[in-house]
Amino acid sequence: MSGRSKILTWGLPTVGLAALVAGTTLVAVNRPVSAEEDPPRPPTSAPPVDASGFIGAIGVSEPAGEAIAIAAHTAGVVEAVAVEVGETVEPGALLFRLDPREAESAAALRRSQRDVAAAEVESLRALVPPRRAAVR
């Protein structure tokens, strides 16, 4: 006999196997089931006219061989869309307008930081003795 306990030899692997089976069973039984839902809006359909001159897509819209880059210079929430589906758009035309509140608050923060810096400069200038401040 090797001196090992029968509990260590057979008991621990049996408990481990039982825990594995119980855990697998509990995960399989308690897995959430998602019900099929209707889409939030009807799917996009082709216009009733000849669609050869239109581009319609959800996601990336690219003509053959050339990518269209539609993006804003900064990230933000779209406040208004200025074009309709199927409308011809000229280069440089307004497509959408972003909510300006974030940019306005950033500009106000920068203005207040500028005012604080100007006040600090003035307080430091007040510390310089008048004789030493004269430059010839």
C-alpha atoms as a printed R data frame, in Angstrom:
    type eleno elety resid chain resno       x       y       z
1   ATOM     1    CA   MET     A     1   0.000   0.000   0.000
2   ATOM     2    CA   SER     A     2   1.352   3.437  -0.866
3   ATOM     3    CA   GLY     A     3   0.077   5.149   2.256
4   ATOM     4    CA   ARG     A     4  -2.449   7.398   0.476
5   ATOM     5    CA   SER     A     5  -5.908   7.662   1.874
6   ATOM     6    CA   LYS     A     6  -8.771   6.165  -0.128
7   ATOM     7    CA   ILE     A     7 -10.636   9.444   0.396
8   ATOM     8    CA   LEU     A     8  -7.895  11.381  -1.431
9   ATOM     9    CA   THR     A     9  -7.542   8.731  -4.125
10  ATOM    10    CA   TRP     A    10 -11.231   8.242  -4.961
11  ATOM    11    CA   GLY     A    11 -13.221  10.786  -2.974
12  ATOM    12    CA   LEU     A    12 -11.827  14.079  -4.276
13  ATOM    13    CA   PRO     A    13 -12.022  13.125  -7.989
14  ATOM    14    CA   THR     A    14 -15.583  11.870  -7.433
15  ATOM    15    CA   VAL     A    15 -16.610  15.133  -5.745
16  ATOM    16    CA   GLY     A    16 -14.953  17.123  -8.559
17  ATOM    17    CA   LEU     A    17 -16.749  15.115 -11.247
18  ATOM    18    CA   ALA     A    18 -20.080  15.523  -9.427
19  ATOM    19    CA   ALA     A    19 -19.503  19.316  -9.163
20  ATOM    20    CA   LEU     A    20 -18.706  19.476 -12.894
21  ATOM    21    CA   VAL     A    21 -21.886  17.588 -13.821
22  ATOM    22    CA   ALA     A    22 -24.010  19.683 -11.420
23  ATOM    23    CA   GLY     A    23 -22.546  22.971 -12.709
24  ATOM    24    CA   THR     A    24 -23.049  22.011 -16.361
25  ATOM    25    CA   THR     A    25 -26.624  20.965 -15.647
26  ATOM    26    CA   LEU     A    26 -27.415  24.188 -13.773
27  ATOM    27    CA   VAL     A    27 -25.993  26.338 -16.575
28  ATOM    28    CA   ALA     A    28 -27.978  24.430 -19.219
29  ATOM    29    CA   VAL     A    29 -31.248  24.597 -17.240
30  ATOM    30    CA   ASN     A    30 -30.967  28.258 -16.176
31  ATOM    31    CA   ARG     A    31 -29.765  29.669 -19.501
32  ATOM    32    CA   PRO     A    32 -31.910  32.678 -20.497
33  ATOM    33    CA   VAL     A    33 -34.161  32.118 -23.478
34  ATOM    34    CA   SER     A    34 -34.628  35.147 -25.704
35  ATOM    35    CA   ALA     A    35 -37.941  35.416 -27.448
36  ATOM    36    CA   GLU     A    36 -38.051  36.507 -31.054
37  ATOM    37    CA   GLU     A    37 -39.003  40.181 -31.261
38  ATOM    38    CA   ASP     A    38 -40.440  42.276 -34.055
39  ATOM    39    CA   PRO     A    39 -38.035  44.848 -35.523
40  ATOM    40    CA   PRO     A    40 -38.405  48.380 -34.081
41  ATOM    41    CA   ARG     A    41 -39.226  49.718 -37.553
42  ATOM    42    CA   PRO     A    42 -40.064  48.044 -40.858
43  ATOM    43    CA   PRO     A    43 -37.062  47.017 -42.947
44  ATOM    44    CA   THR     A    44 -35.902  49.380 -45.671
45  ATOM    45    CA   SER     A    45 -37.412  48.597 -49.051
46  ATOM    46    CA   ALA     A    46 -36.542  49.729 -52.534
47  ATOM    47    CA   PRO     A    47 -38.376  52.767 -53.945
48  ATOM    48    CA   PRO     A    48 -41.186  51.983 -56.399
49  ATOM    49    CA   VAL     A    49 -39.370  53.791 -59.238
50  ATOM    50    CA   ASP     A    50 -36.307  52.666 -61.179
51  ATOM    51    CA   ALA     A    51 -33.740  52.225 -58.405
52  ATOM    52    CA   SER     A    52 -30.651  52.098 -60.623
53  ATOM    53    CA   GLY     A    53 -29.789  55.729 -59.785
54  ATOM    54    CA   PHE     A    54 -30.207  55.361 -56.015
55  ATOM    55    CA   ILE     A    55 -27.937  54.164 -53.250
56  ATOM    56    CA   GLY     A    56 -29.770  52.625 -50.334
57  ATOM    57    CA   ALA     A    57 -28.146  50.839 -47.440
58  ATOM    58    CA   ILE     A    58 -28.047  50.560 -43.694
59  ATOM    59    CA   GLY     A    59 -24.469  50.924 -42.507
60  ATOM    60    CA   VAL     A    60 -21.740  51.515 -45.067
61  ATOM    61    CA   SER     A    61 -22.857  52.960 -48.399
62  ATOM    62    CA   GLU     A    62 -20.264  52.841 -51.170
63  ATOM    63    CA   PRO     A    63 -20.559  53.254 -54.934
64  ATOM    64    CA   ALA     A    64 -18.680  50.773 -57.094
65  ATOM    65    CA   GLY     A    65 -14.934  51.330 -56.706
66  ATOM    66    CA   GLU     A    66 -15.147  54.512 -54.614
67  ATOM    67    CA   ALA     A    67 -15.836  54.968 -50.898
68  ATOM    68    CA   ILE     A    68 -18.009  57.796 -49.602
69  ATOM    69    CA   ALA     A    69 -16.722  59.327 -46.363
70  ATOM    70    CA   ILE     A    70 -19.607  60.742 -44.330
71  ATOM    71    CA   ALA     A    71 -18.462  61.916 -40.922
72  ATOM    72    CA   ALA     A    72 -18.194  64.929 -38.691
73  ATOM    73    CA   HIS     A    73 -14.900  66.422 -37.538
74  ATOM    74    CA   THR     A    74 -15.910  65.747 -33.940
75  ATOM    75    CA   ALA     A    75 -18.065  63.143 -32.256
76  ATOM    76    CA   GLY     A    76 -21.459  64.145 -30.960
77  ATOM    77    CA   VAL     A    77 -25.189  63.633 -30.929
78  ATOM    78    CA   VAL     A    78 -27.012  64.298 -34.209
79  ATOM    79    CA   GLU     A    79 -29.496  67.117 -33.620
80  ATOM    80    CA   ALA     A    80 -31.059  67.316 -37.090
81  ATOM    81    CA   VAL     A    81 -30.775  65.589 -40.469
82  ATOM    82    CA   ALA     A    82 -30.944  68.016 -43.392
83  ATOM    83    CA   VAL     A    83 -31.483  65.549 -46.269
84  ATOM    84    CA   GLU     A    84 -34.144  63.028 -47.222
85  ATOM    85    CA   VAL     A    85 -33.698  59.495 -48.534
86  ATOM    86    CA   GLY     A    86 -32.992  59.526 -52.271
87  ATOM    87    CA   GLU     A    87 -32.210  63.252 -52.364
88  ATOM    88    CA   THR     A    88 -29.303  64.411 -54.550
89  ATOM    89    CA   VAL     A    89 -26.590  65.974 -52.400
90  ATOM    90    CA   GLU     A    90 -23.996  68.412 -53.678
91  ATOM    91    CA   PRO     A    91 -20.412  68.305 -52.328
92  ATOM    92    CA   GLY     A    92 -20.089  70.415 -49.193
93  ATOM    93    CA   ALA     A    93 -23.855  70.459 -48.533
94  ATOM    94    CA   LEU     A    94 -25.151  70.205 -44.973
95  ATOM    95    CA   LEU     A    95 -26.128  66.589 -44.213
96  ATOM    96    CA   PHE     A    96 -26.683  66.716 -40.465
97  ATOM    97    CA   ARG     A    97 -26.201  69.068 -37.538
98  ATOM    98    CA   LEU     A    98 -24.575  68.021 -34.272
99  ATOM    99    CA   ASP     A    99 -25.746  69.144 -30.837
100 ATOM   100    CA   PRO     A   100 -23.534  72.178 -30.007
101 ATOM   101    CA   ARG     A   101 -23.852  71.984 -26.194
102 ATOM   102    CA   GLU     A   102 -20.676  69.941 -25.675
103 ATOM   103    CA   ALA     A   103 -18.569  72.252 -27.874
104 ATOM   104    CA   GLU     A   104 -20.046  75.339 -26.216
105 ATOM   105    CA   SER     A   105 -19.237  74.017 -22.749
106 ATOM   106    CA   ALA     A   106 -15.676  73.174 -23.834
107 ATOM   107    CA   ALA     A   107 -15.262  76.708 -25.227
108 ATOM   108    CA   ALA     A   108 -16.621  78.211 -21.983
109 ATOM   109    CA   LEU     A   109 -14.176  76.095 -19.994
110 ATOM   110    CA   ARG     A   110 -11.262  77.303 -22.142
111 ATOM   111    CA   ARG     A   111 -12.363  80.933 -21.734
112 ATOM   112    CA   SER     A   112 -12.523  80.564 -17.960
113 ATOM   113    CA   GLN     A   113  -9.062  78.937 -17.936
114 ATOM   114    CA   ARG     A   114  -7.755  81.863 -20.008
115 ATOM   115    CA   ASP     A   115  -9.259  84.343 -17.542
116 ATOM   116    CA   VAL     A   116  -7.692  82.493 -14.586
117 ATOM   117    CA   ALA     A   117  -4.296  82.504 -16.314
118 ATOM   118    CA   ALA     A   118  -4.586  86.258 -17.024
119 ATOM   119    CA   ALA     A   119  -5.430  86.901 -13.361
120 ATOM   120    CA   GLU     A   120  -2.401  84.842 -12.274
121 ATOM   121    CA   VAL     A   121  -0.150  86.865 -14.608
122 ATOM   122    CA   GLU     A   122  -1.474  90.112 -13.133
123 ATOM   123    CA   SER     A   123  -0.930  88.865  -9.565
124 ATOM   124    CA   LEU     A   124   2.641  87.877 -10.430
125 ATOM   125    CA   ARG     A   125   3.279  91.273 -12.038
126 ATOM   126    CA   ALA     A   126   2.100  92.910  -8.818
127 ATOM   127    CA   LEU     A   127   4.861  91.058  -6.921
128 ATOM   128    CA   VAL     A   128   7.660  92.562  -9.040
129 ATOM   129    CA   PRO     A   129   9.101  95.734  -7.450
130 ATOM   130    CA   PRO     A   130   8.534  98.870  -9.591
131 ATOM   131    CA   ARG     A   131  12.248  99.762  -9.808
132 ATOM   132    CA   ARG     A   132  13.248  96.374 -11.159
133 ATOM   133    CA   ALA     A   133  10.366  96.364 -13.624
134 ATOM   134    CA   ALA     A   134  11.595  99.471 -15.509
135 ATOM   135    CA   VAL     A   135  13.347  98.497 -18.708
136 ATOM   136    CA   ARG     A   136  15.600 100.913 -20.615
